[in-house]
Amino acid sequence: MMKKMMFLAALLMSFAATAPLFADNNEKELKEPFAVYKFPAKDIKKVTVSTAGGSIRVNGDATGEAVVEVWVRPSSGRKKLSKKEIKKLLDEYYTLSVKSVAGELHAEAGHASGTKGTLSNGLSISFHLSVPQKVASKLSTSGGSIHIRNLTGKEELNTSGGSLHIEDVNGTVTGRTSGGSIHLSGSQGIIDLATSGGSIHAENSQGQLNLKTAGGSLRLSGLRGNIDAATSGGSIHLSGLTGTVKANTSGGSVHADHVDGALITGTSGGSMKLTGISGNLEARTTGGSMNVQMTLVSEYVRLSNSGNISLSLPGDTGYTLKIQGDRIETEAIKNFQGTFESKYIDGTLNGGGAEISVKSSQRVKLTFE
């Protein structure tokens, strides 16, 4: 089959696009894109981008014109190439297509039929797009990172080895990476992000947030809504969250500060330090100590641990207590009714109220402030 390189110059017809503008650039330093395409921004409703080895950037800042920049460089380990040498490799071993059809902007790069990437012909082909804010997107790359910013719509991101960056996005976002980290900021909507091996950092976002990693840490701050986060092997850091928060790890520590709403958290092998918790709390760990400070209890606090537990509760409040441990340390409790023993407390304080359930095979320290 004839190897080919497809450019938009032959598709002017009804696409209302200009011919590619090849910059007279120094490709050795990648100061300018290899090619630039422009289209009427008002026509673009959906964006589809795929590349075999480069990165993808989509920014929703276009007004009059939507712009697609094509950046090409030799693959890692290759000597630097001139623009003429790169064009020759593209013609012989790759397909490159940028076009706009019926409101859909397509940018695609890959190996030509019957060829495959080698050290001698390997290129990294990246796309940088400036498009209208209100567009849906479907973006995929086999080896690079994906960045999206200032978009509103349904966005789908997939990379086999790079990181995902989502900034100021409003809508439904689904993102998957097999080995990179995930960064989320300033966004809202239904957001579902997962990585098989990297960390997740999410901040200043809200909505239904599902954040999963198979091996990295979770660092979440300034989030609001229904948050479901999990890692199979990393630590968890939570700060300034509001809503219903589920955060679990199979092997790391959990640190939370100022969570307002309901926090459900657990770890199979690390310690916990939870401070400034307001609302409801359910926490469990089987391997480390647990230090919890509540500023307000709405309905319940439920703690379970094979190690030591320290729990601080607001004073002058009614509680229904059920505390069990190898040794219980607490100050003198007034207005208590029920069973009060060195290893077991079961009764009501100040007439009863929110459920406080604590179970440990070691020491339990209970204070009221």
Buried (B, 14 or more C-beta within 10 A) or exposed (E): EEBBBBBBEEBEEEBEBBBBEBBEEEBEEBEBBBBBBBBBBBBBBBBBBBBBBBBBBBBBEBEEBBBBBBBBBBBEEBEEBEBEEBBEBBEEBBBBBBBBEEEBBBBBBBBBEEBEBEEEBBBBBBBBBBBBBEBBBBBBBBBBBBBBBBBBBBBBBBBBBBBBBBBBBBBBBBBBBBBBBBBBBBBBBBBBBBBBBBBBBBBBBBBBBBBBBBBBBBBBBBBBBBBBBBBBBBBBBBBBBBBBBBBBBBBBBBBBBBBBBBBBBBBBBBBBBBBBBBBBBBBBBBBBBBBBBBBBBEEBBBBBBBBBBBBBBBEEBEBBBBBBBEEBEBEEBEEBEEEBEEEEBEBBBBEBBBBBBBBBEEBBBBEBE
